[in-house]
Amino acid sequence: MERFDVLVVGAGPAGSATAIHLARAGVRVLLAEKARFPRDKPCGGGLTGRALRVLPCPVDPVVEHVVDRFELRLRYGARFERGGGEPMIVMTQRRRLDAFLAEQAAAAGADLRDDARVEDLVAHDDGVEATVGGHRVRADVVVGADGANGVVARAVGLGEDLVRGVALEGNAGWDILEPERYRGRAVVELGVVPGGYGWVFPKGDHANLGVGGWGREGPRRCANLDGLAEAHAVSGGALTDGKGHRLPMRPVGAPPSVGRVLLVGDAAGLVDPLSGDGMYEAFVSAELAASAILGGRLDDYPLRLAERLDHHAAASWAAKKAMDRSASACFWAARCPGVFGVVAGLLAGEVRHPNEARGLARPPLKLLARLAR
């Protein structure tokens, strides 16, 4: 039986980031990924400024597009644009990002094994055993980074209280879309999907079109995506690389660990309830999980995670409720002077919570807070 200090299950952003932190500290890490790299994952592929702040390494080699402005539209009608100055989001593809981060983990000293499915995981008081790629492995700690449908959470009874959203996306090449229309611009469509929104995000040789919302939208996800595509003069049949995925959203206070098992990223339900993005949360949870392991204080992990994420998550749940109750009110509030500056600050990591807003932004944000009650 092979022995490691830590077994990290899943080599997505959260898993590879955890492995990078640990391997740099001299920990014996096995990073196991069930698929063979390069492999794709459904995701809008955007990295906000606040996510870039907590990356374990620069990702410039896999950045395909830089977004410096947003266009918000209400039910495919009224619209406005904000930004045009500093970069707000860098765009990549998960096929490229995940392979790059996994390579960085291996370069740091982690034992990276792709095409290695993890099965028969059993947690004990003094460690964890599992079968990895057909070989039995024992580790002192296991980090579950295997996503919304991961085996680690199921094996130890975690994740049963997560709220599940659903998303569907596809790609359209620049031979179908007008490149200048979307250059440097992220388009967000409000009021078109209950519990979420539609998006068009520019990439290197294409744009990513997608819709996400409550789990109950599953039966309508294809119709919702077709509606988004048609609103951007793309026939639904012209989209390629169609992928659906679940959006695991953690209720504030839900446990992300038990015993010697820690969950990070989507496996812990760390998807932002409002945006559906989980990159920032993936990298923060990776950093905190690694810190708890290195310090020998696994019980600190849920406390530190709550300190870093729960305040913002509570605001996102409230904003999601307000959006469901009145997308129109949210749209018009976002148009008010000063409000988008708060949004940009949140994306950049310069504003921690909407209640930090000052001046003209405060009245419309207070109105949305009342709408969410």
Secondary structure, DSSP 8 states (H G I E B T S, - for coil): -EEEEEEEE--SHHHHHHHHHHHHTT--EEEE-SS-SS-------EEEHHHHHT-SS--GGG--EEE-EEEEEETTS-EEEEE-SS--EEE--HHHHHHHHHHHHHHHT-EEESS--EEEEEEETTEEEEEETTEEEEEEEEEE---TT-HHHHHHT--TT-EEEEEEEEEEETTTS-HHHHTTEEEEEESSSTTSEEEEEE-SSEEEEEEEEEGGGGGGHHHHHHHHHHHTT--GGG-EEEEEEEEEE--TT---EETTEEE-GGGGTB--TTT---HHHHHHHHHHHHHHHHTT-TTHHHHHHHHHHHHHHHHHHHHHHHHHH-HHHHHHHHHSTTHHHHHHHHHHTS-S-GGG--GGGHHHHHHHHHHT-
